[in-house]
Amino acid sequence: MTTKPPTLERSLRPRTDEDWPALLDLWVAAWRATYSDIDFEARRDWLKRHVGVLEANGAKTLCLVQTELAGFVVIDAATGWVDQICVSPKHFGGGAADALIAGAMGVSPERILLDVNADNVRAIRFYERRGFTSVGAGASSLSGRPTLKMVWRAPLSSE
């Protein structure tokens, strides 16, 4: 007889100031796991300032907690733009990214736009499986790496 591992309680909630240390640690660890050649440690202050500006202009940062901070997403409800989506390496493959995308869809139920690094095949496949399509190309303003612009649109109602 095979038993499933227990499902851990997850909650998605707005970011608080107390989240900054864990959020920054998570961001550095996640990007280091994906692009070890970039010094994300040196970009902590940039991220905190950047997210602060986005939030001041109406974006929402949602934190996924699963006994600890498992990930976060920063989304602008007015435009549907996801500026950051990040999952702790400890939670890769465990559904955290799905929960964050679902949270983003709750904030912007009509459409979501984002950039993804063009060489991040795992992330591109993740987005495609969730209905995102590529709508253009670009480049990261910090690293210069090529990116794909992707969009998700809510299915049209059949009413």
N, C-alpha and C positions, 0 to 999 in steps of 0.2 A: 504494500500500500504506500503510495506516494502522498506526502502532505506538502502543501504550499507553505512557503515562509510567511510569517505573520506580516500583514500590511501595517506599515507604520503610519501613525497619524500625521497628516500634513495640514499645514494652514498657510494661506496666502494672505498677507496683510501689508498695509502701507509701511514704508520704511520709517524708522524713528532715528533720532540722533544717536541713540545707543547702539544702533546697528553698524555704524561706520567702521569700527575696527574689524569686525568679522567680515563685513562686505568687502572691504579693501583687501583683506587677506585672501578671501575667496577669489576675487577678481584676478589677483596676481597669480595664484595657484592654477586657476583654470587656463589663463592665457599662457603661462609657463609650460603647462602640459601640452598645449597646442602648438606654440611657437617658442621653443626654447632659445632661439637666437635673438630674441628681443628682450630688452631689460624692462619688464613691466614694473618691477620694484621701483624704478626711478619715475614711474608715471602715476604713482599713488595720488600725489597732490593734484595732478592734472585731472584725474578721474573725479575726485571729490569736488573740485571747482566746477568741472563740466556738468556733473549731475546736479549740483546746486543751481547753476544757471538754467538748466533744462526745467527743473522743478519750479523755479521762480517764474518761468514762462508758461507754466501750466502742465508740464509732464508729471506723470505719477511713477514712483518707484515702488514696485511690489516685491516683497521678500517672501520666499518660500521657506518655511521652517518645518523641519522634520527631525526633531530632537536637537537640531542645530541649524544654522543657516545653510540651506542646501542650494540656494540660487536666488537670483533676482532678475527683474526685467524693468527697464525704464521705457515708458511709452507716453507719447503725446496724444491725448484723446481727440484733440481737434484735427490732427493730421493723420493719425494712425501710425506715425513714425516710431519704430522701435529703435532706439539709439543704442541700448545695451541689453543683451540677454546673456546670462552667465550662470553656469552650473558648476558646483564644486566637483573636482575630479572624483571625490569619494562617492558622488551620486551620478556619475556618468552612466547612462544606460538604465537607470532606475525609474524613469518616468518623470523626473523633475522638470526636464525641458518641456514635456507635454503639459504639465501643470502650469508652467510659466506662460506658454503660448495660450492656453485656455484663459488664464488671467488677463493677458493682453487682449484677447478677443472680447472679454467682458468689458474692458475699458473702451475698446474701439470695435464695436460689433459689425461694422460695415466693411472695413478693410484695414489691413496692416501692411506697412511698407518697411523694408529693412535692407541693409547692405550685409553681405556675407563675403568673407575672403574667398576669392575664386579658386584657390587651391585647397580649401577646407571641404573636401568631398563629403566627409561624414556629416557636416552641418547642412550642406546643400541637399543631400539625400533626405535628411530629417525634414527640412522645410518642404521639399517636393512631396513627401508622403503625407504631409498635412495640407496639401492643396495650394502651396505657393508656386508661382511661376516666375521665371526670369523675365525681366522687362528692360534690361539694359546693363551696361557695364560702367564701372567707375574706378576710383582708386582711393585707398585710405588716406585721409589727410595727415595722419601721423607717420605711418610706415611707408606710404607710397605703394603698398601692395595692391594688385588688381582686385577689384571686388565685383560681385554681381548684385544688381538691384533686383529684389524680389518683392512680389506683392501677393497677398491673399485677399480675396474678396468673398464676402458672404454669399452663399448660394441665393439665387433669386427665388423668391417665394412663388409657389404655384397657385396662390389664391387668386 
